[in-house]
Amino acid sequence: MKSVSVIRRAASTMPGVNLVAGVLAIAAICGISAIAPASAQSASCQNDFAELNKKLEGKIASLNALSKGKKKQLDPAAACPRLRDLAGTERQLLAYMKKEQSWCGIPDDLIQKFTERANNTARISGQACRAASMQSQMRKQAQQQAAQPVADQRPKLPSGPL
């Protein structure tokens, strides 16, 4: 099926959603270690970042749970809403990082890497949703074809006198 190949292609660019978790772990380490000296400012940044990161990790765990089935592949229909949700949460975290970059002392390269990761997740989300849509259309067409009466395909005998 074409939609399965789209998911496989997406999975090859993102060998597992655990890659996102790895980037987030690096972001957490770099972001927290790059924060200015201990103060109310750094505590606020750490708390905000930790809260957003925890939300993101929950989304990733949800996706990882989907891929632990017998096939170890994400079903596009099930993955689409979760990938959209993950992409939205990544956009939230990225917006926070950009907004609070100077206040929290977040390095430019960390924001650039996370931007690339968020864009990749959004692209994969789009691919999964398109694949899910194609699967749905194909199922609907198959059901419509199955519901149509089958034409009699036997050759017709001549009628009238022979």
C-alpha positions, 0 to 999 in steps of 0.5 A: 500500500502506498500509505505504508511506504510513506510511513516507512519512508518517514520512519527511515528519516526518524528511526524512532520517536526516541530520536526526538527524546534524545534531542530533547534530552540534549536540549534540557542539558544544554538549556539548563546548563547554559542558564545564567547563575542561580537566581529566580530567573534561572529557577523560573526558566528551569521550571517552565522548561521542565514542564514543557519538556515533561509534556513533550516526553508524554507525547513521545511515550504515547507514540512509542507505545503505538509502535511496540505492537506486533508490526513495530510500525506506526499505523498512519490513522492512529499516528496522525493525531498523536504526531500532530499533537507532538508537533504542536507541543514542539512548536510550543516549546520552540516558541518558549525557547525563542521568546525566553532565549536571552532571559534564560540564556538559551544558546542559538545552536540549541534553538537551531537544532530544535527548530530542525527537529520540530520541522522534521516532526511537522513534515512526518506528521503531514506525511502520516496524515496524508497516508491516513487520508489515502487509506481512508479513501481507499477503504471507502472506494473498496466498500463502494465497489463491494456494495455495487451489484456485480454484473453478470459476466457470462456470455449471452446466448443468442436469442430468437430463432437459430 
